[in-house]
Amino acid sequence: MSAPAALARANRTGTAAGPRRHRRRSWVGGLYALPNAVFLVGLFVLPLLLVVQMSASKWPLLAGNQGWNFPANYVKAVNHRLFADSVVFTLKYTVLATVLLIGIGLGLGLLVQETSRWKGFLRTSFLLPSALGLASASLLFYVLYSPIAGPFADVMQRTGFSFLGTPNAALLSTTFLIVWRFAGFYMLLMLVGLQGIPMDVFESARVDGASRWQVFRFITIPLLRPTLALTTVMCVTGSLLAFEQFYILTKGGPDNSTITVVELIYSMAFQGMNDLGVAGALSVIVLLALVAINVVQLRAFNTGGDE
């Protein structure tokens, strides 16, 4: 066989083997992704479809599906006597927790980025509470706030003050727990974003005579926008779905003043109404609200970045 003929045959063989190799790689990649797809379908998609079915059906806790009941479940959920109060309180808590966590997380990130001495110790100390589960942290603070067994019990009995005795005190005390628990985590996210900004940009600004505030406002914040978008979405979503901390610390009290939307869903399903249909309807409403809020947040950050 001549050299040109052999070269042409090799080219044809390589051309035919290319698609086969691509298909084989696609099958291998699909097999690697299969376990995650199974978990996604089994633990998210199917439960979501079941909740949607519950929200449109008569579904008592013990009796099961008893037929179509749409939109009556949604009307009952919205007309519940605690619906408006739970929404207002959840939004109030979300705003407070988001502002504090983002602000403190950014401040701690700047601190551990610029501090050369004790840098490792500070980072570890701030991040350490994040290793504790939220339920465990809530139980720890429940004992800390206790007027009987807590370390401040004597002071509380003499002054009549209670960490959880009034709506405002309960809100601030629970928010303090959340800040203590999650500030280090948000510090870590902010630190990653800060370390992704080239140091040449800061050095050029200082050479041009920019002050610390000008560097922070016109350089750090704009270049940190993707990190701020991520942390804000995470913080808002987590705050709107708050449950464990309030369920353990306040049980929705005093006088249902600290009941969150997720606590109301739990109460509808397993305590007061024992109606999974109404609870499912409120869950769907919360899901749609979360999607809308996250879309608005991301568009706001993207618009600000384009400008």
C-alpha positions in Angstrom: 0.0 0.0 0.0 1.3 3.4 -1.0 2.0 6.1 1.6 -0.8 8.4 0.4 -3.3 5.5 0.5 -2.2 4.5 4.0 -2.5 8.1 5.2 -6.0 8.4 3.7 -7.1 5.1 5.4 -5.7 6.3 8.8 -7.6 9.5 8.4 -10.9 7.7 7.7 -10.3 5.4 10.7 -9.6 8.3 13.0 -12.7 10.2 11.7 -14.9 7.1 12.4 -13.4 6.5 15.8 -14.0 10.1 16.9 -17.8 9.9 17.3 -17.5 6.5 18.9 -15.0 7.8 21.4 -17.2 10.9 22.1 -20.3 8.6 22.7 -18.3 6.4 25.0 -17.2 9.4 27.0 -20.7 10.7 27.2 -21.9 7.3 28.5 -19.2 7.3 31.1 -20.0 10.8 32.2 -23.7 9.9 32.4 -22.9 6.9 34.7 -20.9 9.1 37.0 -23.8 11.6 37.2 -26.4 8.9 37.7 -26.1 8.6 41.5 -26.6 12.4 41.9 -29.5 12.3 39.5 -31.1 9.5 41.5 -30.7 11.4 44.8 -32.1 14.6 43.1 -35.2 12.8 41.8 -35.8 10.8 45.0 -35.1 13.4 47.6 -36.3 16.6 45.8 -38.4 16.1 42.7 -40.7 13.3 43.9 -41.3 15.0 47.4 -42.0 18.3 45.6 -44.5 16.6 43.3 -46.1 14.9 46.4 -46.4 18.3 48.2 -48.0 19.8 45.1 -50.5 16.9 45.0 -51.2 17.4 48.8 -51.7 21.1 48.3 -54.6 20.4 45.9 -56.2 17.5 47.8 -58.1 16.8 51.0 -55.2 15.1 52.9 -55.8 14.7 56.7 -52.7 13.6 58.6 -53.9 10.0 59.3 -56.6 9.4 56.6 -54.6 10.1 53.5 -55.8 11.5 50.2 -59.5 12.0 50.1 -60.0 13.8 46.8 -59.5 17.1 45.0 -59.6 20.2 47.1 -58.2 23.1 45.0 -58.1 26.0 45.7 -59.8 25.6 49.1 -56.5 24.5 50.7 -54.8 27.7 49.5 -57.7 29.9 50.8 -57.5 28.2 54.2 -53.8 28.7 54.4 -53.9 32.4 53.6 -56.9 33.0 55.8 -55.3 31.3 58.9 -55.4 33.6 61.9 -51.5 33.4 62.2 -50.6 33.7 58.6 -50.2 37.4 58.4 -48.4 37.6 61.7 -46.0 34.8 60.8 -45.2 36.5 57.4 -44.5 39.8 59.1 -42.3 38.3 61.8 -40.4 36.1 59.3 -39.7 39.2 57.1 -38.6 41.2 60.1 -36.2 38.4 61.3 -34.9 38.0 57.7 -34.0 41.6 57.3 -32.3 41.8 60.7 -30.4 38.5 60.3 -29.3 39.3 56.8 -28.0 42.8 57.6 -26.1 41.5 60.6 -24.6 38.4 59.1 -23.5 40.1 55.8 -22.1 43.1 57.7 -20.3 41.2 60.4 -19.2 38.5 57.9 -17.6 41.2 55.7 -16.0 42.9 58.7 -14.5 39.7 59.9 -13.3 38.8 56.4 -11.5 42.2 56.1 -10.0 41.7 59.6 -8.6 38.3 59.0 -7.4 39.3 55.5 -5.4 42.3 56.7 -4.2 40.9 60.0 -0.8 39.2 59.7 -0.4 38.2 63.4 -2.7 35.6 64.8 -4.4 35.2 61.4 -4.8 31.5 61.7 -6.0 31.7 65.3 -8.6 34.3 64.4 -9.9 32.5 61.4 -10.3 29.2 63.4 -11.9 31.0 66.3 -14.5 32.7 64.2 -15.3 29.6 62.1 -15.4 27.2 65.0 -19.1 27.8 66.0 -20.1 26.8 62.4 -19.0 23.2 63.2 -21.9 23.0 65.8 -25.3 21.9 64.5 -28.0 24.5 64.6 -30.3 22.3 66.8 -27.4 21.7 69.2 -26.5 25.4 69.3 -30.1 26.2 70.0 -30.2 23.9 72.9 -27.0 25.4 74.2 -28.5 28.9 74.1 -31.7 27.6 75.6 -29.7 26.7 78.7 -27.8 29.9 78.5 -31.0 31.9 78.5 -32.7 29.8 81.1 -33.9 31.9 84.1 -33.5 28.8 86.3 -30.3 26.9 85.2 -28.6 29.5 83.1 -25.4 31.4 84.1 -27.4 34.6 84.3 -30.3 33.2 86.3 -29.5 35.2 89.5 -29.2 38.5 87.6 -32.4 37.7 85.7 -34.3 36.9 88.9 -33.1 40.1 90.6 -33.8 42.4 87.6 -36.9 40.6 86.2 -35.3 40.6 82.7 -35.9 37.6 80.4 -34.0 36.9 77.2 -37.1 35.2 75.8 -39.9 36.9 77.8 -40.9 39.6 75.4 -41.3 39.6 71.6 -38.4 42.0 71.0 -36.1 40.3 73.5 -36.9 36.8 72.0 -36.2 38.1 68.5 -32.9 39.7 69.4 -31.8 36.8 71.5 -32.5 34.3 68.7 -30.8 36.6 66.2 -27.7 36.7 68.5 -27.6 32.9 68.4 -27.8 32.9 64.6 -25.0 35.5 64.3 -22.8 33.6 66.7 -23.4 30.4 64.8 -23.1 31.6 61.2 -20.9 34.7 61.2 -17.7 32.6 60.8 -19.2 30.8 57.8 -20.1 34.1 56.0 -16.6 35.4 57.0 -15.1 32.4 55.1 -17.2 33.2 52.0 -16.3 36.9 52.1 -12.6 36.0 52.6 -12.7 33.8 49.5 -14.2 36.7 47.5 -11.7 39.2 48.9 -8.7 37.0 48.1 -10.0 36.8 44.5 -9.4 40.5 44.1 -6.0 41.3 42.6 -3.7 43.1 45.0 -2.4 45.3 42.2 -5.8 47.0 42.1 -5.5 48.1 45.8 -1.8 49.1 45.4 -2.7 51.3 42.4 -5.5 52.9 44.3 -3.2 53.7 47.3 -0.5 55.1 44.9 -3.2 57.4 43.5 -3.9 58.7 47.0 -7.2 56.9 47.6 -8.3 56.7 51.3 -9.3 53.4 53.0 -13.0 54.4 52.7 -12.6 55.2 49.0 -10.8 51.9 48.3 -13.6 50.0 50.2 -16.5 51.8 48.5 -15.2 52.1 44.9 -13.0 49.0 44.6 -13.8 46.4 47.3 -17.6 46.5 47.1 -17.9 46.5 43.3 -15.4 43.7 42.8 -17.0 41.7 45.7 -20.5 41.9 44.1 -20.7 38.2 43.0 -19.8 37.1 46.6 -22.3 39.6 48.1 -25.0 38.2 45.7 -24.3 34.6 46.8 -24.2 35.3 50.5 -27.3 37.5 50.4 -29.3 34.8 48.5 -28.1 32.2 51.0 -28.8 34.3 54.0 -32.3 35.4 52.9 -33.3 31.9 51.9 -32.1 30.4 55.2 -33.8 33.2 57.2 -37.1 32.8 55.5 -37.0 29.1 56.2 -36.1 29.5 59.9 -37.5 26.8 62.1 -35.2 25.0 64.5 -33.9 28.0 66.5 -37.4 29.4 67.2 -39.0 26.0 67.8 -36.4 25.2 70.4 -36.0 28.6 72.0 -39.4 30.2 71.9 -42.0 27.6 70.6 -43.5 30.6 68.8 -44.0 32.5 72.0 -44.7 34.6 73.8 -48.3 34.7 72.6 -47.4 33.5 69.1 -45.3 36.6 68.5 -42.2 34.7 67.2 -43.9 32.1 65.1 -42.3 31.8 61.6 -43.9 30.6 58.4 -42.2 27.2 58.6 -43.4 26.8 62.2 -46.9 27.6 61.0 -46.6 24.9 58.3 -45.4 22.4 61.0 -48.3 23.4 63.2 -50.9 23.0 60.4 -49.5 19.5 59.5 -48.8 18.0 62.9 -50.3 20.0 65.7 -53.4 22.2 65.3 -55.1 21.4 62.1 -53.5 18.0 61.4 -54.1 18.8 57.7 -51.3 18.0 55.3 -53.3 19.5 52.4 -53.4 23.0 53.9 -49.8 22.7 55.1 -48.8 21.6 51.6 -50.6 24.6 50.1 -48.6 27.0 52.4 -45.4 25.2 51.5 -46.1 25.8 47.8 -46.8 29.5 48.5 -43.5 29.7 50.4 -41.6 28.0 47.6 -43.0 30.4 45.0 -42.2 33.4 47.2 -38.6 32.1 47.6 -38.2 31.7 43.9 -39.5 35.2 43.2 -37.4 36.8 45.9 -34.2 35.1 44.7 -34.9 36.1 41.1 -35.4 39.8 42.2 -32.2 39.7 44.3 -30.1 38.2 41.4 -31.5 40.7 38.9 -30.7 43.5 41.3 -27.1 42.4 41.7 -26.7 41.8 38.0 -28.2 45.2 37.1 -25.9 46.9 39.6 -22.9 45.1 38.1 -23.8 46.2 34.5 -24.0 49.8 35.6 
